[in-house]
């Protein structure tokens, strides 16, 4: 019985680990990426986030017109509060 409870305890905490990421690409590569007015790198770039919701995204590259847009991260059904 003690082993069953230990396994249940470990499995419960392992299920709570989720890594949320946003991936941004451009054509051509190498555009400077700003998310919510914070420089995050050059495309292609993947960054982690904590909160679902609205993000302001800006891409800049020499010789190209800057791109400014708003993107939303959607909460998956399994992450919704019960």
PDB file of N, CA, C and O in Angstrom:
ATOM      1  N   UNK A   1       0.826  -1.198   0.000  1.00  0.00           N
ATOM      2  CA  UNK A   1       0.000   0.000   0.000  1.00  0.00           C
ATOM      3  C   UNK A   1       0.871   1.264   0.000  1.00  0.00           C
ATOM      4  O   UNK A   1       0.559   2.240  -0.682  1.00  0.00           O
ATOM      5  N   UNK A   2       1.950   1.236   0.760  1.00  0.00           N
ATOM      6  CA  UNK A   2       2.838   2.384   0.844  1.00  0.00           C
ATOM      7  C   UNK A   2       3.483   2.676  -0.512  1.00  0.00           C
ATOM      8  O   UNK A   2       3.664   3.839  -0.875  1.00  0.00           O
ATOM      9  N   UNK A   3       3.830   1.626  -1.261  1.00  0.00           N
ATOM     10  CA  UNK A   3       4.434   1.818  -2.575  1.00  0.00           C
ATOM     11  C   UNK A   3       3.437   2.404  -3.554  1.00  0.00           C
ATOM     12  O   UNK A   3       3.798   3.249  -4.374  1.00  0.00           O
ATOM     13  N   UNK A   4       2.199   1.973  -3.482  1.00  0.00           N
ATOM     14  CA  UNK A   4       1.155   2.492  -4.360  1.00  0.00           C
ATOM     15  C   UNK A   4       0.946   3.985  -4.119  1.00  0.00           C
ATOM     16  O   UNK A   4       0.800   4.750  -5.072  1.00  0.00           O
ATOM     17  N   UNK A   5       0.930   4.400  -2.870  1.00  0.00           N
ATOM     18  CA  UNK A   5       0.781   5.815  -2.547  1.00  0.00           C
ATOM     19  C   UNK A   5       1.989   6.620  -3.028  1.00  0.00           C
ATOM     20  O   UNK A   5       1.833   7.747  -3.500  1.00  0.00           O
ATOM     21  N   UNK A   6       3.173   6.060  -2.913  1.00  0.00           N
ATOM     22  CA  UNK A   6       4.373   6.748  -3.393  1.00  0.00           C
ATOM     23  C   UNK A   6       4.329   6.942  -4.898  1.00  0.00           C
ATOM     24  O   UNK A   6       4.659   8.021  -5.390  1.00  0.00           O
ATOM     25  N   UNK A   7       3.933   5.927  -5.629  1.00  0.00           N
ATOM     26  CA  UNK A   7       3.828   6.010  -7.087  1.00  0.00           C
ATOM     27  C   UNK A   7       2.767   7.020  -7.485  1.00  0.00           C
ATOM     28  O   UNK A   7       2.982   7.815  -8.400  1.00  0.00           O
ATOM     29  N   UNK A   8       1.636   7.001  -6.816  1.00  0.00           N
ATOM     30  CA  UNK A   8       0.567   7.949  -7.095  1.00  0.00           C
ATOM     31  C   UNK A   8       1.031   9.381  -6.828  1.00  0.00           C
ATOM     32  O   UNK A   8       0.730  10.285  -7.607  1.00  0.00           O
ATOM     33  N   UNK A   9       1.750   9.588  -5.749  1.00  0.00           N
ATOM     34  CA  UNK A   9       2.267  10.915  -5.409  1.00  0.00           C
ATOM     35  C   UNK A   9       3.232  11.422  -6.485  1.00  0.00           C
ATOM     36  O   UNK A   9       3.129  12.572  -6.910  1.00  0.00           O
ATOM     37  N   UNK A  10       4.159  10.584  -6.924  1.00  0.00           N
ATOM     38  CA  UNK A  10       5.139  10.979  -7.939  1.00  0.00           C
ATOM     39  C   UNK A  10       4.444  11.257  -9.266  1.00  0.00           C
ATOM     40  O   UNK A  10       4.762  12.251  -9.919  1.00  0.00           O
ATOM     41  N   UNK A  11       3.518  10.423  -9.679  1.00  0.00           N
ATOM     42  CA  UNK A  11       2.809  10.620 -10.950  1.00  0.00           C
ATOM     43  C   UNK A  11       1.976  11.894 -10.947  1.00  0.00           C
ATOM     44  O   UNK A  11       1.877  12.570 -11.971  1.00  0.00           O
ATOM     45  N   UNK A  12       1.389  12.222  -9.833  1.00  0.00           N
ATOM     46  CA  UNK A  12       0.579  13.430  -9.730  1.00  0.00           C
ATOM     47  C   UNK A  12       1.417  14.672 -10.002  1.00  0.00           C
ATOM     48  O   UNK A  12       0.968  15.567 -10.718  1.00  0.00           O
ATOM     49  N   UNK A  13       2.603  14.746  -9.458  1.00  0.00           N
ATOM     50  CA  UNK A  13       3.444  15.917  -9.651  1.00  0.00           C
ATOM     51  C   UNK A  13       4.131  15.925 -11.013  1.00  0.00           C
ATOM     52  O   UNK A  13       4.479  16.997 -11.507  1.00  0.00           O
ATOM     53  N   UNK A  14       4.332  14.786 -11.625  1.00  0.00           N
ATOM     54  CA  UNK A  14       4.943  14.737 -12.948  1.00  0.00           C
ATOM     55  C   UNK A  14       3.985  15.240 -14.021  1.00  0.00           C
ATOM     56  O   UNK A  14       4.424  15.777 -15.038  1.00  0.00           O
ATOM     57  N   UNK A  15       2.692  15.076 -13.810  1.00  0.00           N
ATOM     58  CA  UNK A  15       1.714  15.506 -14.799  1.00  0.00           C
ATOM     59  C   UNK A  15       1.593  17.020 -14.876  1.00  0.00           C
ATOM     60  O   UNK A  15       1.083  17.536 -15.870  1.00  0.00           O
ATOM     61  N   UNK A  16       2.038  17.735 -13.879  1.00  0.00           N
ATOM     62  CA  UNK A  16       1.892  19.184 -13.851  1.00  0.00           C
ATOM     63  C   UNK A  16       2.968  19.953 -14.601  1.00  0.00           C
ATOM     64  O   UNK A  16       2.905  21.181 -14.659  1.00  0.00           O
ATOM     65  N   UNK A  17       3.937  19.284 -15.167  1.00  0.00           N
ATOM     66  CA  UNK A  17       5.039  19.962 -15.848  1.00  0.00           C
ATOM     67  C   UNK A  17       4.688  20.202 -17.313  1.00  0.00           C
ATOM     68  O   UNK A  17       4.534  19.256 -18.086  1.00  0.00           O
ATOM     69  N   UNK A  18       4.564  21.464 -17.683  1.00  0.00           N
ATOM     70  CA  UNK A  18       4.238  21.832 -19.059  1.00  0.00           C
ATOM     71  C   UNK A  18       5.194  22.934 -19.479  1.00  0.00           C
ATOM     72  O   UNK A  18       5.404  23.894 -18.738  1.00  0.00           O
ATOM     73  N   UNK A  19       5.771  22.801 -20.661  1.00  0.00           N
ATOM     74  CA  UNK A  19       6.632  23.852 -21.197  1.00  0.00           C
ATOM     75  C   UNK A  19       5.875  24.528 -22.332  1.00  0.00           C
ATOM     76  O   UNK A  19       5.608  23.916 -23.366  1.00  0.00           O
ATOM     77  N   UNK A  20       5.534  25.790 -22.127  1.00  0.00           N
ATOM     78  CA  UNK A  20       4.797  26.556 -23.135  1.00  0.00           C
ATOM     79  C   UNK A  20       5.788  27.372 -23.947  1.00  0.00           C
ATOM     80  O   UNK A  20       6.611  28.094 -23.383  1.00  0.00           O
ATOM     81  N   UNK A  21       5.713  27.260 -25.278  1.00  0.00           N
ATOM     82  CA  UNK A  21       6.640  27.993 -26.134  1.00  0.00           C
ATOM     83  C   UNK A  21       5.910  28.651 -27.297  1.00  0.00           C
ATOM     84  O   UNK A  21       4.839  28.214 -27.718  1.00  0.00           O
ATOM     85  N   UNK A  22       6.520  29.705 -27.796  1.00  0.00           N
ATOM     86  CA  UNK A  22       6.070  30.397 -29.001  1.00  0.00           C
ATOM     87  C   UNK A  22       7.230  30.323 -29.990  1.00  0.00           C
ATOM     88  O   UNK A  22       8.365  30.643 -29.636  1.00  0.00           O
ATOM     89  N   UNK A  23       6.957  29.905 -31.219  1.00  0.00           N
ATOM     90  CA  UNK A  23       7.975  29.862 -32.264  1.00  0.00           C
ATOM     91  C   UNK A  23       7.652  30.915 -33.313  1.00  0.00           C
ATOM     92  O   UNK A  23       6.517  31.011 -33.779  1.00  0.00           O
ATOM     93  N   UNK A  24       8.657  31.705 -33.682  1.00  0.00           N
ATOM     94  CA  UNK A  24       8.475  32.777 -34.667  1.00  0.00           C
ATOM     95  C   UNK A  24       9.500  32.580 -35.777  1.00  0.00           C
ATOM     96  O   UNK A  24      10.694  32.439 -35.513  1.00  0.00           O
ATOM     97  N   UNK A  25       9.027  32.572 -37.019  1.00  0.00           N
ATOM     98  CA  UNK A  25       9.890  32.433 -38.189  1.00  0.00           C
ATOM     99  C   UNK A  25       9.617  33.582 -39.143  1.00  0.00           C
ATOM    100  O   UNK A  25       8.614  34.284 -39.016  1.00  0.00           O
ATOM    101  N   UNK A  26      10.518  33.768 -40.099  1.00  0.00           N
ATOM    102  CA  UNK A  26      10.311  34.777 -41.131  1.00  0.00           C
ATOM    103  C   UNK A  26      10.981  34.305 -42.407  1.00  0.00           C
ATOM    104  O   UNK A  26      11.824  33.409 -42.395  1.00  0.00           O
ATOM    105  N   UNK A  27      10.590  34.925 -43.501  1.00  0.00           N
ATOM    106  CA  UNK A  27      11.204  34.642 -44.785  1.00  0.00           C
ATOM    107  C   UNK A  27      11.591  35.971 -45.408  1.00  0.00           C
ATOM    108  O   UNK A  27      10.703  36.686 -45.871  1.00  0.00           O
ATOM    109  N   UNK A  28      12.848  36.340 -45.446  1.00  0.00           N
ATOM    110  CA  UNK A  28      14.055  35.570 -45.110  1.00  0.00           C
ATOM    111  C   UNK A  28      14.310  35.530 -43.606  1.00  0.00           C
ATOM    112  O   UNK A  28      13.798  36.348 -42.843  1.00  0.00           O
ATOM    113  N   UNK A  29      15.124  34.544 -43.207  1.00  0.00           N
ATOM    114  CA  UNK A  29      15.515  34.414 -41.800  1.00  0.00           C
ATOM    115  C   UNK A  29      16.367  35.595 -41.368  1.00  0.00           C
ATOM    116  O   UNK A  29      16.869  36.353 -42.199  1.00  0.00           O
ATOM    117  N   UNK A  30      16.521  35.741 -40.069  1.00  0.00           N
ATOM    118  CA  UNK A  30      17.420  36.757 -39.537  1.00  0.00           C
ATOM    119  C   UNK A  30      16.761  38.058 -39.134  1.00  0.00           C
ATOM    120  O   UNK A  30      17.454  39.021 -38.806  1.00  0.00           O
ATOM    121  N   UNK A  31      15.431  38.111 -39.150  1.00  0.00           N
ATOM    122  CA  UNK A  31      14.736  39.330 -38.726  1.00  0.00           C
ATOM    123  C   UNK A  31      14.823  39.457 -37.204  1.00  0.00           C
ATOM    124  O   UNK A  31      14.724  38.466 -36.481  1.00  0.00           O
ATOM    125  N   UNK A  32      15.008  40.673 -36.736  1.00  0.00           N
ATOM    126  CA  UNK A  32      15.048  40.950 -35.303  1.00  0.00           C
ATOM    127  C   UNK A  32      13.617  40.896 -34.765  1.00  0.00           C
ATOM    128  O   UNK A  32      12.718  41.521 -35.328  1.00  0.00           O
ATOM    129  N   UNK A  33      13.406  40.155 -33.680  1.00  0.00           N
ATOM    130  CA  UNK A  33      12.062  39.931 -33.138  1.00  0.00           C
ATOM    131  C   UNK A  33      11.927  40.640 -31.793  1.00  0.00           C
ATOM    132  O   UNK A  33      12.779  40.514 -30.914  1.00  0.00           O
ATOM    133  N   UNK A  34      10.835  41.388 -31.660  1.00  0.00           N
ATOM    134  CA  UNK A  34      10.462  42.041 -30.418  1.00  0.00           C
ATOM    135  C   UNK A  34       9.093  41.502 -30.005  1.00  0.00           C
ATOM    136  O   UNK A  34       8.168  41.478 -30.817  1.00  0.00           O
ATOM    137  N   UNK A  35       8.957  41.070 -28.751  1.00  0.00           N
ATOM    138  CA  UNK A  35       7.671  40.616 -28.224  1.00  0.00           C
ATOM    139  C   UNK A  35       7.355  41.477 -27.010  1.00  0.00           C
ATOM    140  O   UNK A  35       8.118  41.515 -26.045  1.00  0.00           O
ATOM    141  N   UNK A  36       6.218  42.168 -27.068  1.00  0.00           N
ATOM    142  CA  UNK A  36       5.807  43.094 -26.003  1.00  0.00           C
ATOM    143  C   UNK A  36       6.935  44.086 -25.682  1.00  0.00           C
ATOM    144  O   UNK A  36       7.261  44.325 -24.519  1.00  0.00           O
ATOM    145  N   UNK A  37       7.520  44.657 -26.746  1.00  0.00           N
ATOM    146  CA  UNK A  37       8.578  45.663 -26.633  1.00  0.00           C
ATOM    147  C   UNK A  37       9.842  45.158 -25.935  1.00  0.00           C
ATOM    148  O   UNK A  37      10.579  45.939 -25.333  1.00  0.00           O
ATOM    149  N   UNK A  38      10.086  43.856 -26.018  1.00  0.00           N
ATOM    150  CA  UNK A  38      11.305  43.256 -25.464  1.00  0.00           C
ATOM    151  C   UNK A  38      11.992  42.472 -26.579  1.00  0.00           C
ATOM    152  O   UNK A  38      11.378  41.594 -27.185  1.00  0.00           O
ATOM    153  N   UNK A  39      13.249  42.777 -26.852  1.00  0.00           N
ATOM    154  CA  UNK A  39      13.982  42.069 -27.898  1.00  0.00           C
ATOM    155  C   UNK A  39      14.238  40.631 -27.453  1.00  0.00           C
ATOM    156  O   UNK A  39      14.765  40.392 -26.366  1.00  0.00           O
ATOM    157  N   UNK A  40      13.851  39.656 -28.322  1.00  0.00           N
ATOM    158  CA  UNK A  40      13.991  38.245 -27.950  1.00  0.00           C
ATOM    159  C   UNK A  40      14.956  37.477 -28.848  1.00  0.00           C
ATOM    160  O   UNK A  40      15.268  36.322 -28.559  1.00  0.00           O
ATOM    161  N   UNK A  41      15.434  38.086 -29.925  1.00  0.00           N
ATOM    162  CA  UNK A  41      16.396  37.395 -30.780  1.00  0.00           C
ATOM    163  C   UNK A  41      16.082  37.582 -32.248  1.00  0.00           C
ATOM    164  O   UNK A  41      15.302  38.454 -32.631  1.00  0.00           O
ATOM    165  N   UNK A  42      16.710  36.736 -33.069  1.00  0.00           N
ATOM    166  CA  UNK A  42      16.510  36.770 -34.519  1.00  0.00           C
ATOM    167  C   UNK A  42      15.848  35.486 -34.972  1.00  0.00           C
ATOM    168  O   UNK A  42      16.052  34.421 -34.388  1.00  0.00           O
ATOM    169  N   UNK A  43      15.046  35.606 -36.032  1.00  0.00           N
ATOM    170  CA  UNK A  43      14.312  34.444 -36.529  1.00  0.00           C
ATOM    171  C   UNK A  43      15.261  33.457 -37.183  1.00  0.00           C
ATOM    172  O   UNK A  43      16.259  33.852 -37.787  1.00  0.00           O
ATOM    173  N   UNK A  44      14.952  32.175 -37.064  1.00  0.00           N
ATOM    174  CA  UNK A  44      13.854  31.585 -36.285  1.00  0.00           C
ATOM    175  C   UNK A  44      14.180  31.584 -34.785  1.00  0.00           C
ATOM    176  O   UNK A  44      15.315  31.332 -34.382  1.00  0.00           O
ATOM    177  N   UNK A  45      13.177  31.865 -33.985  1.00  0.00           N
ATOM    178  CA  UNK A  45      13.373  31.947 -32.536  1.00  0.00           C
ATOM    179  C   UNK A  45      12.212  31.247 -31.835  1.00  0.00           C
ATOM    180  O   UNK A  45      11.069  31.305 -32.289  1.00  0.00           O
ATOM    181  N   UNK A  46      12.524  30.587 -30.726  1.00  0.00           N
ATOM    182  CA  UNK A  46      11.515  29.959 -29.878  1.00  0.00           C
ATOM    183  C   UNK A  46      11.714  30.501 -28.468  1.00  0.00           C
ATOM    184  O   UNK A  46      12.828  30.489 -27.945  1.00  0.00           O
ATOM    185  N   UNK A  47      10.643  30.972 -27.859  1.00  0.00           N
ATOM    186  CA  UNK A  47      10.727  31.512 -26.516  1.00  0.00           C
ATOM    187  C   UNK A  47       9.615  30.947 -25.657  1.00  0.00           C
ATOM    188  O   UNK A  47       8.544  30.589 -26.149  1.00  0.00           O
ATOM    189  N   UNK A  48       9.884  30.875 -24.389  1.00  0.00           N
ATOM    190  CA  UNK A  48       8.894  30.361 -23.450  1.00  0.00           C
ATOM    191  C   UNK A  48       7.985  31.476 -22.945  1.00  0.00           C
ATOM    192  O   UNK A  48       8.361  32.648 -22.943  1.00  0.00           O
ATOM    193  N   UNK A  49       6.796  31.095 -22.522  1.00  0.00           N
ATOM    194  CA  UNK A  49       5.878  32.070 -21.934  1.00  0.00           C
ATOM    195  C   UNK A  49       5.141  31.433 -20.774  1.00  0.00           C
ATOM    196  O   UNK A  49       5.065  30.209 -20.670  1.00  0.00           O
ATOM    197  N   UNK A  50       4.602  32.264 -19.908  1.00  0.00           N
ATOM    198  CA  UNK A  50       3.911  31.788 -18.711  1.00  0.00           C
ATOM    199  C   UNK A  50       2.404  31.934 -18.852  1.00  0.00           C
ATOM    200  O   UNK A  50       1.656  31.025 -18.493  1.00  0.00           O
ATOM    201  N   UNK A  51       1.957  33.064 -19.370  1.00  0.00           N
ATOM    202  CA  UNK A  51       0.532  33.376 -19.396  1.00  0.00           C
ATOM    203  C   UNK A  51      -0.025  33.309 -20.821  1.00  0.00           C
ATOM    204  O   UNK A  51       0.600  33.798 -21.762  1.00  0.00           O
ATOM    205  N   UNK A  52      -1.184  32.711 -20.965  1.00  0.00           N
ATOM    206  CA  UNK A  52      -1.889  32.732 -22.249  1.00  0.00           C
ATOM    207  C   UNK A  52      -2.490  34.112 -22.446  1.00  0.00           C
ATOM    208  O   UNK A  52      -2.816  34.800 -21.478  1.00  0.00           O
ATOM    209  N   UNK A  53      -2.635  34.513 -23.702  1.00  0.00           N
ATOM    210  CA  UNK A  53      -3.247  35.808 -23.954  1.00  0.00           C
ATOM    211  C   UNK A  53      -2.662  36.492 -25.163  1.00  0.00           C
ATOM    212  O   UNK A  53      -2.211  35.842 -26.106  1.00  0.00           O
ATOM    213  N   UNK A  54      -2.674  37.821 -25.129  1.00  0.00           N
ATOM    214  CA  UNK A  54      -2.291  38.664 -26.256  1.00  0.00           C
ATOM    215  C   UNK A  54      -0.813  39.049 -26.177  1.00  0.00           C
ATOM    216  O   UNK A  54      -0.304  39.408 -25.115  1.00  0.00           O
ATOM    217  N   UNK A  55      -0.134  38.966 -27.328  1.00  0.00           N
ATOM    218  CA  UNK A  55       1.274  39.359 -27.418  1.00  0.00           C
ATOM    219  C   UNK A  55       1.448  40.270 -28.630  1.00  0.00           C
ATOM    220  O   UNK A  55       0.964  39.963 -29.720  1.00  0.00           O
ATOM    221  N   UNK A  56       2.145  41.396 -28.435  1.00  0.00           N
ATOM    222  CA  UNK A  56       2.491  42.293 -29.544  1.00  0.00           C
ATOM    223  C   UNK A  56       3.824  41.822 -30.122  1.00  0.00           C
ATOM    224  O   UNK A  56       4.806  41.684 -29.394  1.00  0.00           O
ATOM    225  N   UNK A  57       3.855  41.577 -31.435  1.00  0.00           N
ATOM    226  CA  UNK A  57       5.048  41.053 -32.096  1.00  0.00           C
ATOM    227  C   UNK A  57       5.487  42.030 -33.179  1.00  0.00           C
ATOM    228  O   UNK A  57       4.674  42.508 -33.970  1.00  0.00           O
ATOM    229  N   UNK A  58       6.795  42.319 -33.199  1.00  0.00           N
ATOM    230  CA  UNK A  58       7.362  43.199 -34.218  1.00  0.00           C
ATOM    231  C   UNK A  58       8.604  42.531 -34.797  1.00  0.00           C
ATOM    232  O   UNK A  58       9.465  42.063 -34.051  1.00  0.00           O
ATOM    233  N   UNK A  59       8.700  42.486 -36.133  1.00  0.00           N
ATOM    234  CA  UNK A  59       9.870  41.956 -36.823  1.00  0.00           C
ATOM    235  C   UNK A  59      10.501  43.061 -37.638  1.00  0.00           C
ATOM    236  O   UNK A  59       9.806  43.797 -38.338  1.00  0.00           O
ATOM    237  N   UNK A  60      11.832  43.184 -37.550  1.00  0.00           N
ATOM    238  CA  UNK A  60      12.565  44.207 -38.287  1.00  0.00           C
ATOM    239  C   UNK A  60      13.779  43.574 -38.949  1.00  0.00           C
ATOM    240  O   UNK A  60      14.483  42.769 -38.340  1.00  0.00           O
ATOM    241  N   UNK A  61      14.018  43.947 -40.211  1.00  0.00           N
ATOM    242  CA  UNK A  61      15.206  43.491 -40.928  1.00  0.00           C
ATOM    243  C   UNK A  61      15.617  44.585 -41.889  1.00  0.00           C
ATOM    244  O   UNK A  61      14.773  45.178 -42.561  1.00  0.00           O
ATOM    245  N   UNK A  62      16.927  44.859 -41.957  1.00  0.00           N
ATOM    246  CA  UNK A  62      17.427  45.885 -42.870  1.00  0.00           C
ATOM    247  C   UNK A  62      16.978  45.594 -44.292  1.00  0.00           C
ATOM    248  O   UNK A  62      17.077  44.463 -44.769  1.00  0.00           O
ATOM    249  N   UNK A  63      16.482  46.628 -44.964  1.00  0.00           N
ATOM    250  CA  UNK A  63      16.035  46.481 -46.346  1.00  0.00           C
ATOM    251  C   UNK A  63      14.627  45.949 -46.485  1.00  0.00           C
ATOM    252  O   UNK A  63      14.133  45.816 -47.605  1.00  0.00           O
ATOM    253  N   UNK A  64      13.963  45.639 -45.380  1.00  0.00           N
ATOM    254  CA  UNK A  64      12.597  45.118 -45.408  1.00  0.00           C
ATOM    255  C   UNK A  64      11.688  46.044 -44.603  1.00  0.00           C
ATOM    256  O   UNK A  64      12.137  46.740 -43.693  1.00  0.00           O
ATOM    257  N   UNK A  65      10.422  46.040 -44.951  1.00  0.00           N
ATOM    258  CA  UNK A  65       9.446  46.816 -44.197  1.00  0.00           C
ATOM    259  C   UNK A  65       9.165  46.121 -42.864  1.00  0.00           C
ATOM    260  O   UNK A  65       8.948  44.910 -42.844  1.00  0.00           O
ATOM    261  N   UNK A  66       9.164  46.860 -41.752  1.00  0.00           N
ATOM    262  CA  UNK A  66       8.880  46.228 -40.453  1.00  0.00           C
ATOM    263  C   UNK A  66       7.466  45.642 -40.428  1.00  0.00           C
ATOM    264  O   UNK A  66       6.549  46.177 -41.050  1.00  0.00           O
ATOM    265  N   UNK A  67       7.310  44.550 -39.708  1.00  0.00           N
ATOM    266  CA  UNK A  67       6.009  43.905 -39.546  1.00  0.00           C
ATOM    267  C   UNK A  67       5.614  44.012 -38.088  1.00  0.00           C
ATOM    268  O   UNK A  67       6.362  43.594 -37.204  1.00  0.00           O
ATOM    269  N   UNK A  68       4.432  44.575 -37.832  1.00  0.00           N
ATOM    270  CA  UNK A  68       3.902  44.684 -36.479  1.00  0.00           C
ATOM    271  C   UNK A  68       2.539  44.017 -36.463  1.00  0.00           C
ATOM    272  O   UNK A  68       1.681  44.322 -37.292  1.00  0.00           O
ATOM    273  N   UNK A  69       2.338  43.101 -35.515  1.00  0.00           N
ATOM    274  CA  UNK A  69       1.078  42.385 -35.435  1.00  0.00           C
ATOM    275  C   UNK A  69       0.797  42.011 -33.982  1.00  0.00           C
ATOM    276  O   UNK A  69       1.647  42.163 -33.104  1.00  0.00           O
ATOM    277  N   UNK A  70      -0.394  41.530 -33.760  1.00  0.00           N
ATOM    278  CA  UNK A  70      -0.800  41.019 -32.450  1.00  0.00           C
ATOM    279  C   UNK A  70      -1.098  39.539 -32.615  1.00  0.00           C
ATOM    280  O   UNK A  70      -1.796  39.138 -33.547  1.00  0.00           O
ATOM    281  N   UNK A  71      -0.571  38.731 -31.710  1.00  0.00           N
ATOM    282  CA  UNK A  71      -0.810  37.285 -31.745  1.00  0.00           C
ATOM    283  C   UNK A  71      -1.413  36.856 -30.413  1.00  0.00           C
ATOM    284  O   UNK A  71      -1.136  37.444 -29.367  1.00  0.00           O
ATOM    285  N   UNK A  72      -2.236  35.825 -30.474  1.00  0.00           N
ATOM    286  CA  UNK A  72      -2.877  35.293 -29.276  1.00  0.00           C
ATOM    287  C   UNK A  72      -2.410  33.872 -29.038  1.00  0.00           C
ATOM    288  O   UNK A  72      -2.298  33.083 -29.977  1.00  0.00           O
ATOM    289  N   UNK A  73      -2.137  33.544 -27.788  1.00  0.00           N
ATOM    290  CA  UNK A  73      -1.894  32.153 -27.425  1.00  0.00           C
ATOM    291  C   UNK A  73      -3.207  31.618 -26.853  1.00  0.00           C
ATOM    292  O   UNK A  73      -3.840  32.259 -26.014  1.00  0.00           O
ATOM    293  N   UNK A  74      -3.595  30.457 -27.313  1.00  0.00           N
ATOM    294  CA  UNK A  74      -4.864  29.869 -26.899  1.00  0.00           C
ATOM    295  C   UNK A  74      -4.629  28.826 -25.800  1.00  0.00           C
ATOM    296  O   UNK A  74      -3.711  28.011 -25.892  1.00  0.00           O
ATOM    297  N   UNK A  75      -5.447  28.863 -24.792  1.00  0.00           N
ATOM    298  CA  UNK A  75      -5.374  27.886 -23.710  1.00  0.00           C
ATOM    299  C   UNK A  75      -5.940  26.552 -24.209  1.00  0.00           C
ATOM    300  O   UNK A  75      -7.081  26.507 -24.670  1.00  0.00           O
ATOM    301  N   UNK A  76      -5.161  25.462 -24.123  1.00  0.00           N
ATOM    302  CA  UNK A  76      -5.691  24.164 -24.536  1.00  0.00           C
ATOM    303  C   UNK A  76      -6.754  23.683 -23.559  1.00  0.00           C
ATOM    304  O   UNK A  76      -6.775  24.108 -22.404  1.00  0.00           O
ATOM    305  N   UNK A  77      -7.622  22.813 -24.009  1.00  0.00           N
ATOM    306  CA  UNK A  77      -8.742  22.354 -23.189  1.00  0.00           C
ATOM    307  C   UNK A  77      -8.266  21.696 -21.890  1.00  0.00           C
ATOM    308  O   UNK A  77      -8.925  21.831 -20.859  1.00  0.00           O
ATOM    309  N   UNK A  78      -7.146  20.995 -21.923  1.00  0.00           N
ATOM    310  CA  UNK A  78      -6.670  20.290 -20.737  1.00  0.00           C
ATOM    311  C   UNK A  78      -6.052  21.222 -19.694  1.00  0.00           C
ATOM    312  O   UNK A  78      -5.768  20.788 -18.577  1.00  0.00           O
ATOM    313  N   UNK A  79      -5.841  22.484 -20.036  1.00  0.00           N
ATOM    314  CA  UNK A  79      -5.237  23.431 -19.111  1.00  0.00           C
ATOM    315  C   UNK A  79      -6.272  24.382 -18.500  1.00  0.00           C
ATOM    316  O   UNK A  79      -5.912  25.279 -17.739  1.00  0.00           O
ATOM    317  N   UNK A  80      -7.536  24.191 -18.827  1.00  0.00           N
ATOM    318  CA  UNK A  80      -8.594  25.054 -18.309  1.00  0.00           C
ATOM    319  C   UNK A  80      -8.943  24.653 -16.870  1.00  0.00           C
ATOM    320  O   UNK A  80      -8.943  23.468 -16.537  1.00  0.00           O
ATOM    321  N   UNK A  81      -9.237  25.639 -16.024  1.00  0.00           N
ATOM    322  CA  UNK A  81      -9.638  25.297 -14.653  1.00  0.00           C
ATOM    323  C   UNK A  81     -10.970  24.567 -14.647  1.00  0.00           C
ATOM    324  O   UNK A  81     -11.836  24.799 -15.490  1.00  0.00           O
ATOM    325  N   UNK A  82     -11.103  23.703 -13.701  1.00  0.00           N
ATOM    326  CA  UNK A  82     -12.347  22.892 -13.611  1.00  0.00           C
ATOM    327  C   UNK A  82     -13.372  23.605 -12.776  1.00  0.00           C
ATOM    328  O   UNK A  82     -14.474  23.093 -12.583  1.00  0.00           O
TER     329      UNK A  82
END
